[in-house]
Amino acid sequence: MTAQNPTRPTPTQGFLRQSADRLFRAVYAITHSGMALLGLGLALATLILLTSPELRNDAEQKLLGWLQQRQSSDATAEVDSDAKDRAEPTLKATLPKEQAQVAHWISRKYRVAPEPVGALVAEAFAIGRRIKLDPTLILAVMAIESRFNPFAQSPVGAQGLMQVLTRVHSDKYEDFGGKQAAFDPLVNLRVGVQVLQDCIRDAGTIEGGLRRYVGAVDTDGSDYVAKVMAEQERLRSVARGVKLPINATAAAALAPQPGARRELKADAGTPEAGKLQRS
């Protein structure tokens, strides 16, 4: 009996080798054809651009426009960064410390220019001191109502920073030249505070006043009240010197912070938390 040759491939091994060879040839053919097509396409595109000045000019203009847009975006980002670096020192030089801290935080969170926001913060603190109303409540209402957009207008006609219903409170604009002053930021702030103060006085509580201010009809206004009060807590924390992220929750604002003052200055017109302030 003759012994089998151990190096002789079995039928199964032969089939596998043939299959692998066919697969290799197929992949090579596809890859080769694909590269050839890609090269042909590039050659045709180059030929078309060389023989068609209009297409070539159009391509050059698009490329140039894209490069200029990228350059402009980079320059704008650098300017924004420089402006951000200058904003806080400028506010600190023109406002009391706690007002500067609030203005800088609002400017960053709501992406508005720091100098106009500084003027609004100063006005809110001045009014709050005069009528004994927490200025952070005024600023919180402004934040929730318009996000500090002086030209905001709702579908029902509420206008300006404080979203005052001009047609309802047109008499309050008479001392400022008429209802066309609704989009003047400082005028709208002053009129809005008058409306808010009336609502709080009539309701007897700050929460009730906020419900009246928003004109809750279909709901009890609890969502609006919660948003305003949460934003007020954040602003109060910032005014006390807490380094609060712009996306901080209300719970983070209430958390005790080392080195932060527990109260705002008395002459800033800030009442004790939760107490109704009357003129």
Secondary structure as GFF3:
##gff-version 3
##sequence-region A 1 279
A	DSSP	alpha_helix	11	51	.	.	.	ID=ss1
A	DSSP	alpha_helix	53	94	.	.	.	ID=ss2
A	DSSP	alpha_helix	97	110	.	.	.	ID=ss3
A	DSSP	alpha_helix	114	131	.	.	.	ID=ss4
A	DSSP	alpha_helix	135	146	.	.	.	ID=ss5
A	DSSP	beta_strand	158	159	.	.	.	ID=ss6
A	DSSP	beta_strand	164	165	.	.	.	ID=ss7
A	DSSP	three_ten_helix	170	176	.	.	.	ID=ss8
A	DSSP	three_ten_helix	179	183	.	.	.	ID=ss9
A	DSSP	alpha_helix	185	203	.	.	.	ID=ss10
A	DSSP	alpha_helix	206	214	.	.	.	ID=ss11
A	DSSP	alpha_helix	222	239	.	.	.	ID=ss12
A	DSSP	alpha_helix	250	254	.	.	.	ID=ss13
A	DSSP	three_ten_helix	266	268	.	.	.	ID=ss14
###
